[in-house]
Amino acid sequence: MAVANETIIIKMKEELGRAEKWADNPEKMSKSISNIRLLCDLLLEADETSKSNQIDSNEISPEEMKAMIGKANAGQPSVNKSTIDHEEANGDSLFDF
């Protein structure tokens, strides 16, 4: 379950208020600043996750690929090779003697 960005920002404001209130106590202020950092990381991580989901949706589906390329080998005439008749040769390959 994802937490809304607005909720995270509200919690950040609350922690910032606590940090201001405890400006004279470095230990408590440091704890509040750590909490703010944690909330910032949470918010940034949620943004990265949404970006990666958008990238995945840009992949080409098989139906789209078929529409762009068309049917494979459909409508392509077969190429007839012209062979030269050599009296002593057994086939088309260089290695056929």
Summary of the structure (lengths in Angstrom):
residues: 97
radius of gyration: 34.1
end to end distance: 72.6
largest distance: 104.8
contacts: 161
relative contact order: 0.08
helix: 59%
strand: 0%
